[in-house]
Structure formats: structure tokens, C-alpha cells
């Protein structure tokens, strides 16, 4: 898997560490749409395509936070999704990592901070890995997930 | 009464003999009528009789005036008719048009919630955009005096609850499924069968209309594109049309052609994505993966042509941000053509897969009468035998010069909606092939910061997108948008009556509604 420009496309925030080695080949991901425009979500949808095929790395998208090791947050976190995001995070078992995908989830993007939007996911949950872009392509998101499980 | 104003055709014929009405014709194709508030319902009734459809309601709240602008149009003929009503700023009370125009329902609920205007005779107001369990009553976010507010906690219950032995409400959302947009669905059920599904939206409300106020017209374009990222061109073009009519700006011919090219490219890509979602919802993995690969192919074509997979940043006020060479358009078209036979064979295979048809036939039916009553738009309406397409009757861009048909189906079920998507892809490719890619000239007109207001529209992949702008010296004073999904969510409950639990994701996928676009 090669991506032009490689490592700049996703990075671990300073002081954060990937999940323990047991998660290297099996990691479950819960996606939270906290107000995205649909583009990031569509790119995440493509992770399971035959082209990107996140399954081959043992990355699974799960419907419940109770089974999730990684929380993938997209969108600027709207006021009406803040509580839902926090609840989902609290429901996840330890150890867990948060990946903020897209400009909105990292800084609030064009929407925040404002009346209805915060300045990204870090306001609500502790973000470990950021994947910049508007939207980031599936390769970059995949790289962010591999960083979370310590494989990149 | 003002007989001196020379009105463009439609309103003059329709309302000429009505006493007590004030007229205005601010632009070609737009008539503004100012009825006294107590005549509003009668005028609306008259308009409905003559097949005028409600486009949107624009509320404008200023220091010393509160007005409502009702925009009407017809499905098959050009021309707009605006009813402009002045509302008393203290009483903030208007007769509801919902009894006359069912489609006014969601617009009035939104205005009530954000502007605190009460609509007398409306069947259900309150708890719409701002959820009552998170916000205090009477915030009126869009009023000029509101800057920021503190949330408060309140309890919330559904408006009506199914009362039957063994009945219960199954809440689904706002966080649900593998990767779905955030929305809450209250499924009222007696076990296996769901009697009703009540959607509760606006979890993703970003207040784009509020954020736009005071910003420059170019800045607001960034917000408009991100109103729905998968339909960026469709919505941005409607916004550009509004701004360019308001200022006014004459867009060069080459820009018209390129915008049409990008819009149709986006439509093809969007529809392939929608087809993938439908296949995925029925757990038909091979077809879903096949469609996903074609969508990826088209996304990469877009990226290679413009530098962005979702075509952000291409449209600009006055034209395009940069030119696209004729040779580039040619290989893009060749790329789309390469996908076309695969899509044709996918359609052929799907139409002959019994297990797939069992899941989508007779599922989520919207009858033609219901589609007409609720004034639905886009592919969703066209699958219910309704011919409605802004590209035809209210043509803009290059559309008057190209030849295409508006595909319709009769059944109004999931399968009909799937067929409409496939047929529209073919028509879009037909349009792409006809475009005169060698037109010479610049792609962007000069933009001077001036003042004006106008309504703009475009046919986004999901249906008609309407944008109202009020500009003062190049800055937005009031921006209002009605993307297609806002209107079409109104039809959601029709398709979700008396169905089995396992059909829910399928109905949702075939309706192809965007939550981001609705919540905006």
C-alpha cells in the first residue's frame, strides 16, 4: 500500500501511543457521524470496497461502541451530537483510541467554533490520531486506523 | 392595487383581477405579490388550484420588520411567483398554509422553531430543529438579537404513541448501524411489523444559514458546498445562480458548459453510489462491491480532472475557479463511457435476480397521488410517475441546448426508484456527450460587490435545490437554502407505513435521503 506523500496524511498526536500489540491484527471500529457533510462518511464507506478492503488488515466496522476499540469521529461535533458522542465514548471498553477524520473533526473546519458547532472532536473526547483532509481519501483513513493499532 | 406595474406573464394572468393586491416585477420571470395577511390563505388556495407548487418559505427578521416570502413555481412551465407578507413583529402570528399546501408543513415548523413565528392552524409545531431535550423554549436562533446560547436540559416524548397490546416504540439512532448518518427513528411496532416510523432529525444541525450572515459571498460558497459534500456541485450551482441573479453577473458561455459538465459528472457518480447503497442494504455483496468499484473509478476520474474527488472548490461566483481543457474533458468522458456498459450489465443482472427483487419490489411505496400532494422532487418523485426537473422547465446553464428525457416510473416502490437511478445515469452521459467542449472564452466574469436579492435553483442529484440570498455590498444579509432532501424527508413517513423490521434499511437506501442536507 503506497500513498504519494506518505506519512503526512495521518499522524499520531504528541504523547499518544497506539493500542497494545494484541490489537495489531484485529481491531473493531465504531464510526460516529457528529455532523459531517457526507463526504467523509462516503469515504469511510469505501474502506470496505474490494479496492481498499480494510478487512484484510483485520479492521472491522462494528455497529456498537461496546465492541469497539477505536472511535472514528467525523464532523465538527454539533451541539445536538455532543452528548451522543460522549455517551458512545464512555460505552467503549479500555483500552481505546480516538481517530478524528477530516478538517471538521480536527478544528471545526468551516463550521466551528460557532453557535451550533464546537472546534472539533477534541472538545468532547480525547483525540489520539488525526487524519487531515476535506475529505481525506480512504488511503489516508486506512493509514490512520493502522496507526491506531500500531501497524504503521 | 397597482395596475401600472408590467408583470411577466404568470402572475398577471392569475391574479390580475384580484382587488387589494400589490404587485411588483423585480426581474424577468419573477412576480412578487403582496397580499394583506388575512388574504394569504385565499390567494394560496387559488394558486394551488392552478397547479403552482410551493418552493420554499423565506423568513427575514430585521430590526424593524419581519417578513415571510412564499416562493411558488410550476413543474412544467417557467416563471416564479412570490407572495411577500409583512408580519407584525410583536404578535409574530401568521395563518398556516399547511391545510392548503401540505408541503408547507416542514418549512413552517422550521420557521417557527428558528424565528418564533407562530402559524395559526398548523397541526403540529415545536421540537423540530432545536431539540426540546437540549434547548430551552423560545430561543429563536435565527432572530437578529441571538448570538450564542447556553443549552438547558428538558425531557422529550414523541407527539403520539401507538397504543395497542404489546406495542412499543423502538428507538433506532442517532448512532446506529455500521456507518450511517446520525438521525433518530422511532419505530412504532407491535412485534415484527412496524406500523409507523417517526424520524427525528437535526442532530447534525450546523446552522449554516446563521453562519452565512455577515460573511462575503465567496466565503459562504464554502459552507454551501459542505451542506452536502456528496452533492457539492448541485447545491453550489444553485447558490451561484442566486448570487449571479441578485448582483447581477453575466456568466460566460464556457463557464455554463463546464458547470453543466461537472454537474452531470456528479450526478452519475452520486447515482452509482446510491445504487451501491441499495445493493448493500439487501446484503447483495457481489453487486454492492461491483457498484462500489465503479463509484471509486468515477471518484478517481473526478480527482484526476479537477484535483478533488468530490469536486469541491471548482465553482466560483461568476463562473469557475479555473478552466478545464477540452482534452481533459474528453478523457473524462471516455472514462465515464468505459463504466457505462458495466452499469448496463449490472442493471440487467439485478433485474433478473429474484432474491434481490423480492427485497425491493412493493417496498416503501409512494403513490403518484401522494407524491403530488407532498410535492416531492427529484428521482424519488420521478419514480412515482411525476415529471419534475428544474433542468427542463426552469432551465439554466447549458441545459436549454441539450437533448435529454426525464425518466419516470409508475410504481413508486424501491425497484422503481432503482430503475430511475439507472435511467438517469444514461441520460446524464447523453448530456455529457452533447456538450460543446470547445467553446472559447473566459470561465469567470468580474464580480463587483453590490447589493440585491434573488432566488436561485438547480437540479442537484437528489432533486431541486433552492437558495435565497439577500446581499448588501457583497456580504450576505440573509441566506436561506432548501436542499432537495429537506423537502423529500417529508415523504419519508409515507414510504414507512406498515412494513417489516428487516425492510427498514432497504426503504432508507432506496429513498436515498441525505441527513446532512436536511439538517444543514
Interface residues (C-beta under 8 A of the other chain):
Chain A: X30 X31 X32 X33 X34 X35 X36 X37 X38 X39 X40 X41 X42 X43 X44 X45 X46 X48 X49 X50 X51 X61 X62 X63 X65 X75 X76 X78 X79 X80 X81 X83 X84 X88 X104 X109 X110 X111 X114 X115 X116 X117 X134 X135 X137
Chain B: X130 X131 X134 X141 X146 X147 X148 X149 X151 X174 X175 X176 X177 X178 X179 X180 X181 X182 X202 X203 X204 X205 X206 X207 X208 X210 X211 X222 X223 X225 X226 X227 X228 X229 X230 X231 X232 X273 X289 X292 X293 X295 X296 X299 X309 X310 X312 X514 X516 X517 X519
